[in-house]
Structure formats: C-alpha cells, structure tokens
Amino acid sequence: MRVYLSVLKMRLNMGMQYRTAALAGVATQFFWGFIALMVFKAFYEHATNSPAISLKEITTYIWLQQAFLVFITMWFRDQELFDLITSGNIAYELCRPCELYGFWYAKLLAQRLSSAFLRCFPILIISFFLPKPYNMTMPPSFSAFVLFLSSLILGLLLLVAISMFLYISVFVTLSPMGSLLVFSVLGEFFAGLIIPVPLMPEWLQKIANVLPFRWTADFPFRVYSGHIPAQDAIIGIIIQFFYLFGLIWLGRTALNNVLKKVVVQGG
C-alpha cells in the first residue's frame, strides 16, 4: 500500500501545478452550466406535467455536476497510458516491482483528485451567490451532506474502477479513440450527465439503475439535494460498495488475463 500511496501523493503534487488550465476550465464549466440551466428552465416553464424532480433540485444537480466534472466523466483520460499500450512501451510498466492494476488505479485517482481540487471550490462558492433560480442551495440537513460526501467519494472510486476497463480494452482493440467513445457515450448518458435519471422514461431508468454509471454521479447529487431520502441513500451507499469491490475484482482479473497475451516486439 505504501507504493500506491506514494504514487498517489506524487501525482497529486504534479496535478496541482496546472493552476492556469484549471482557471480556464472553471470559466468553461460556468459557461456550459448556465446553458444547461437555461435549457432546463425553459423546459420547466412549458412542461404540461409536474416533473419528477424540481427545478431547484435540478439547479443544484447542474452545479454539482460542473464542480465535480472530473469525478464523473469518462472522457477525462490519461493519454500516457494509451501511448504505453499502443506503442509497446508497456514493457517498462511490467518491470515495476508492484501490481500494475493498483499502480494505474492510484495514478488515475490522483489525476482526478488534483484537477477537482483546483476547480470545484470556485464553482461551488460563486454558484451559492448567484441570483435565483440559478443559485445553488445548501443540503436540507447535515446528515444529507455527510451522506453526499460518502457517496461522492465512493462514486469517484467506482468511476476509476470503471475507467480501468477502458484501458484494459485497448489491449484488445488497440484503438484508444474507439474505446473512449463507447465508454464516454454510455457512461455519461446513464450517469445522468445528459438527462438526469428522474427525467428519463421508466424503462430507461430501470436500465440506468442496473448499470454502475448512475452511482457515480446521479446518486450522490440527488442525495445532496434531498431528492433521495437518508434511508434510501444508506442503501445506495451499500450498493456502491458492492459495485466497487465487484468491478475491482473483475478489473484485476481482466488485466491479468490480457497481460498474459501481451507480445512486445523490437530490438
């Protein structure tokens, strides 16, 4: 574990150096956040039926989505790992005196954490002081906030476990862009980043509830706003644990299997 913690700390320090890029990202996320809010505001003003989630909850949902974007998106990737796999330099990684899955997992986790630390606080602070109905609101209770933090951290760990399958698939396809597109489209849609899960048709909600993606974004954001009650949130956190351990076990097994078939040529 000390090896993986050292990798995590080193990558965190490296990621925290890109402050200018983070500020540019904050401005971009405010832009897209306002666009999404205006679209949903127009939808709610002209809706004939009462939606399953209120505009106030949607507003908080959008700002949390923008603040923790790198926690929840599949397109946030490590190009260095893609290059190692496709170029054959993966041979250097195999010489490391540690398990490759844990090493990559710690590296990917640190990248997301460092990027989120630089971006989330400006977005959260400013969004609280925006005029209604564009402002973010506080959670309904302290227990809801604690459950939100727990589910958000588990959601991050779960997303990194899912993203490991993206890199594992490149061993087979040798097409980083193809794998990235498939994972990004499926992951963002069923995580509720395009349409919040409560606004989906019932048959789509059933599919989203079975897949692990919604537990990385939709679930923690709705816990924060109180749309998911505390009792249901606790059950959801237990489900997150099961998904996390299951996907890590499957990922390690899959990576070990593809590594057995790796052939590196060159002189």
MARSEVO-241103 format. One record per residue (C-alpha): residue in one letter; z, x, y. Coordinates in Angstrom, 2 decimals, decimal comma, m for minus. Each point is the difference from the previous one (the first is absolute). Example, Ala and Ser with C-alpha at 12.3 -4.5 7.8 and 13.67 -1.06 7.14 Angstrom:
REC   code         Z         X         Y
REC      a      7,80     12,30     m4,50
REC      s     m0,66      1,37      3,44
//
This chain:
REC   code         Z         X         Y
REC      m      0,00      0,00      0,00
REC      r      0,64      2,92      2,39
REC      v     m3,68      0,96     m0,25
REC      y     m1,14     m3,49      0,94
REC      l      2,57     m0,28      2,82
REC      s     m1,19      3,33      1,38
REC      v     m3,60     m1,22     m0,05
REC      l      1,08     m3,22      1,71
REC      k      1,87      1,90      2,74
REC      m     m2,83      2,48      0,57
REC      r     m2,65     m2,69      0,26
REC      l      2,20     m2,06      2,33
REC      n      0,30      2,97      2,36
REC      m     m3,76      0,55     m0,10
REC      g     m0,77     m3,66      0,65
REC      m      2,39     m0,23      2,96
REC      q     m2,13      2,54      1,91
REC      y     m2,88     m2,44      0,62
REC      r      1,58     m1,84      2,94
REC      t     m3,17     m0,41      2,07
REC      a     m1,84     m1,62     m2,91
REC      a      2,99     m2,30     m0,49
REC      l     m0,10     m1,13      3,66
REC      a     m3,71     m0,77     m0,36
REC      g      0,82     m1,96     m3,12
REC      v      2,65     m2,02      1,88
REC      a     m2,54     m1,03      2,65
REC      t     m2,52     m0,98     m2,68
REC      q      2,56     m2,05     m1,91
REC      f      1,05     m1,88      3,15
REC      f     m3,67     m0,85      0,58
REC      w     m0,52     m1,39     m3,50
REC      g      3,39     m1,68      0,07
REC      f     m0,89     m2,00      3,11
REC      i     m3,38     m0,97     m1,47
REC      a      1,66     m1,30     m3,17
REC      l      2,61     m1,91      2,01
REC      m     m2,61     m1,69      2,18
REC      v     m1,98     m1,04     m3,08
REC      f      3,08     m1,52     m1,65
REC      k      1,10     m1,64      3,27
REC      a     m3,38     m1,75      0,26
REC      f      0,24     m1,00     m3,67
REC      y      3,47     m1,55      0,47
REC      e     m1,00     m1,84      3,18
REC      h     m2,87     m1,74     m1,80
REC      a      1,55     m0,43     m3,45
REC      t     m0,04     m3,61     m1,20
REC      n      2,81      0,57     m2,54
REC      s      3,25      1,90      0,43
REC      p     m0,47      3,51     m1,52
REC      a      2,42      1,33     m2,60
REC      i      1,23      2,70      2,40
REC      s      0,72     m0,40      3,71
REC      l     m1,78      1,82      2,84
REC      k      3,28      1,70      0,92
REC      e      0,29      1,39     m3,53
REC      i     m3,66      1,02      0,00
REC      t      0,51      1,91      3,27
REC      t      2,86      1,99     m1,50
REC      y     m2,07      0,47     m3,16
REC      i     m2,88      1,53      2,03
REC      w      2,19      2,40      1,99
REC      l      1,79      1,19     m3,12
REC      q     m3,39      0,48     m1,60
REC      q     m1,14      2,16      2,92
REC      a      3,26      1,96      0,25
REC      f      0,07      0,88     m3,71
REC      l     m3,76      0,14     m0,55
REC      v      0,10      3,30     m1,89
REC      f      2,66     m1,44     m2,31
REC      i     m2,27     m2,80     m1,17
REC      t     m3,68      1,06      0,13
REC      m     m1,96      1,46     m2,89
REC      w     m2,60      1,73      2,21
REC      f      2,63      2,48      1,27
REC      r     m0,89      2,86     m2,34
REC      d      0,30      3,72     m0,65
REC      q     m3,51      1,47      0,18
REC      e      1,32      3,31     m1,32
REC      l      0,82     m1,58     m3,36
REC      f     m3,48     m1,53     m0,22
REC      d     m1,54      3,42      0,67
REC      l      2,20      1,68     m2,61
REC      i     m1,11     m2,46     m2,67
REC      t     m3,73     m0,05      0,80
REC      s     m0,38      3,75      0,67
REC      g      1,83      1,24     m3,09
REC      n      2,79      1,62      2,01
REC      i      2,35     m2,30     m1,86
REC      a      0,46      3,06     m2,25
REC      y      2,29      1,50      2,65
REC      e      2,16     m3,14     m0,03
REC      l      0,33      0,19     m3,77
REC      c      1,50      3,50      0,34
REC      r      2,99     m1,30      1,98
REC      p      3,32      0,17     m1,91
REC      c      0,69     m3,72      0,51
REC      e     m1,31     m3,35     m1,10
REC      l     m3,18     m0,90      1,88
REC      y      0,82     m3,71      0,34
REC      g      3,34      0,62      1,70
REC      f     m1,47      2,71      2,23
REC      w     m2,82     m2,24      1,25
REC      y      2,31     m3,00      0,33
REC      a      2,38      1,94      2,27
REC      k     m2,91      1,30      2,05
REC      l     m1,54     m3,45      0,54
REC      l      3,40     m1,53      0,80
REC      a      0,71      2,65      2,66
REC      q     m3,36     m0,57      1,68
REC      r      0,65     m3,71      0,39
REC      l      3,58      0,50      1,17
REC      s     m0,86      2,56      2,68
REC      s     m2,85     m2,09      1,38
REC      a      2,14     m3,15      0,08
REC      f      2,89      1,75      1,78
REC      l     m2,30      1,01      2,83
REC      r     m1,60     m3,43      0,42
REC      c      2,40     m2,77     m0,93
REC      f      2,67      0,34      2,70
REC      p     m2,28     m0,30      3,08
REC      i     m1,72     m3,05     m1,52
REC      l      3,28     m1,70     m0,96
REC      i      1,69      0,64      3,35
REC      i     m2,91     m1,15      2,16
REC      s     m0,75     m3,05     m2,15
REC      f      3,54     m1,36      0,59
REC      f     m0,59     m0,10      3,77
REC      l     m3,41     m1,68     m0,06
REC      p     m0,29     m3,52      1,48
REC      k      0,04     m3,02     m2,30
REC      p     m1,68     m0,81     m2,34
REC      y     m1,05      3,64     m0,51
REC      n      3,48      1,48     m0,30
REC      m      1,73      1,08     m3,18
REC      t      3,36     m1,62     m0,80
REC      m      3,19      1,23     m1,62
REC      p      0,78     m0,87     m3,64
REC      p      2,06     m3,20     m0,42
REC      s      3,01      1,89     m1,41
REC      f      1,31      3,46     m0,76
REC      s     m0,35     m0,66     m3,74
REC      a     m3,69     m0,80      0,51
REC      f     m0,41      3,35      1,80
REC      v      1,71      1,91     m2,83
REC      l     m2,14     m1,77     m2,59
REC      f     m3,08      0,78      2,09
REC      l      0,81      3,72      0,12
REC      s      0,62      0,06     m3,75
REC      s     m3,24     m1,82     m0,78
REC      l     m1,99      2,12      2,48
REC      i      1,17      3,27     m1,59
REC      l     m0,70     m1,32     m3,49
REC      g     m3,38     m1,25      1,22
REC      l     m0,84      3,50      1,25
REC      l      0,98      1,59     m3,31
REC      l     m2,03     m2,66     m1,79
REC      l     m3,08      0,60      2,16
REC      v      0,12      3,75     m0,66
REC      a      0,19     m0,76     m3,73
REC      i     m3,05     m2,28      0,37
REC      s     m1,89      2,60      2,05
REC      m      0,53      2,56     m2,77
REC      f     m2,38     m2,07     m2,12
REC      l     m2,62      0,52      2,72
REC      y      0,11      3,78     m0,51
REC      i      0,22     m0,33     m3,77
REC      s     m3,16     m2,15      0,01
REC      v     m1,93      2,76      1,78
REC      f      0,46      2,21     m3,08
REC      v     m2,18     m2,54     m1,82
REC      t     m2,42     m1,19      2,69
REC      l     m0,26      3,22      2,08
REC      s     m0,69     m2,39      2,90
REC      p      2,87     m0,03      2,49
REC      m     m1,74     m2,42      2,36
REC      g     m0,79     m2,52     m2,73
REC      s      3,57      0,00     m1,32
REC      l      1,38     m0,17      3,55
REC      l     m2,11     m3,04      0,89
REC      v      1,02     m1,92     m3,13
REC      f      3,71      0,73      0,42
REC      s     m0,06     m0,63      3,77
REC      v     m1,79     m3,36     m0,17
REC      l      2,15     m1,37     m2,83
REC      g      3,23      1,52      1,31
REC      e     m0,30     m1,16      3,61
REC      f     m1,11     m3,52     m0,85
REC      f      2,65     m0,76     m2,61
REC      a      2,71      1,75      2,05
REC      g     m0,55     m2,60      2,71
REC      l     m1,42      2,42      2,58
REC      i     m3,13     m2,10      0,56
REC      i      1,47     m3,47     m0,49
REC      p      3,77     m0,44     m0,47
REC      v      0,70     m1,18     m3,54
REC      p      1,57     m3,36      1,09
REC      l     m3,30     m0,92      1,70
REC      m     m2,07      0,64     m3,14
REC      p     m1,06     m2,83     m2,34
REC      e      2,50     m0,65     m2,78
REC      w     m2,21      1,48     m2,71
REC      l     m0,33      3,24      1,99
REC      q      3,74      0,09      0,63
REC      k      0,59     m0,13     m3,76
REC      i     m2,25      3,05     m0,47
REC      a      1,69      1,84      2,90
REC      n      3,44     m0,68     m1,47
REC      v     m0,98      1,59     m3,31
REC      l     m1,56      3,14      1,50
REC      p      2,28      2,73      1,41
REC      f     m1,69      0,22      3,41
REC      r      1,84     m2,83      1,79
REC      w      3,34      1,59     m0,84
REC      t     m0,90      2,96      2,23
REC      a     m0,65     m1,94      3,25
REC      d      0,07     m3,81     m0,08
REC      f      3,36     m0,21     m1,73
REC      p      2,07      2,33      2,27
REC      f     m1,54     m1,41      3,19
REC      r      0,82     m3,59     m0,96
REC      v      3,53      1,07     m0,97
REC      y      0,46      1,38      3,53
REC      s     m1,07     m3,25      1,69
REC      g      2,16     m2,11     m2,32
REC      h     m3,00     m1,80     m1,51
REC      i      1,27      1,22     m3,38
REC      p      3,70     m0,95     m0,43
REC      a      2,61      2,60     m0,96
REC      q      0,35     m1,22     m3,59
REC      d     m3,76      0,15     m0,59
REC      a     m0,11      3,39      1,74
REC      i      2,52      1,46     m2,46
REC      i     m2,09     m1,27     m2,92
REC      g     m3,09      1,50      1,64
REC      i      1,70      3,40      0,38
REC      i      0,81     m0,03     m3,73
REC      i     m3,68     m0,74     m0,68
REC      q     m0,94      2,94      2,25
REC      f      2,18      2,28     m2,15
REC      f     m1,75     m1,16     m3,18
REC      y     m3,43      0,54      1,53
REC      l      1,00      3,43      1,31
REC      f      1,33      1,35     m3,30
REC      g     m2,87     m1,56     m1,93
REC      l     m2,71      1,46      2,25
REC      i      1,61      3,46      0,08
REC      w      0,15      0,03     m3,80
REC      l     m3,62     m1,16     m0,28
REC      g     m1,12      2,47      2,66
REC      r      1,63      2,98     m1,69
REC      t     m1,48     m1,02     m3,32
REC      a     m3,47     m0,47      1,48
REC      l      0,11      3,32      1,87
REC      n      1,11      1,91     m3,09
REC      n     m2,85     m1,59     m1,98
REC      v     m2,72      0,90      2,53
REC      l      1,36      3,54      0,38
REC      k     m0,49      0,55     m3,73
REC      k     m3,73     m0,63      0,51
REC      v     m0,44      2,11      3,14
REC      v     m2,62      2,75     m0,31
REC      v     m0,17      2,67      2,73
REC      q     m3,12      2,18      0,07
REC      g     m0,69      3,08      2,10
REC      g      0,43      3,74      0,15
//
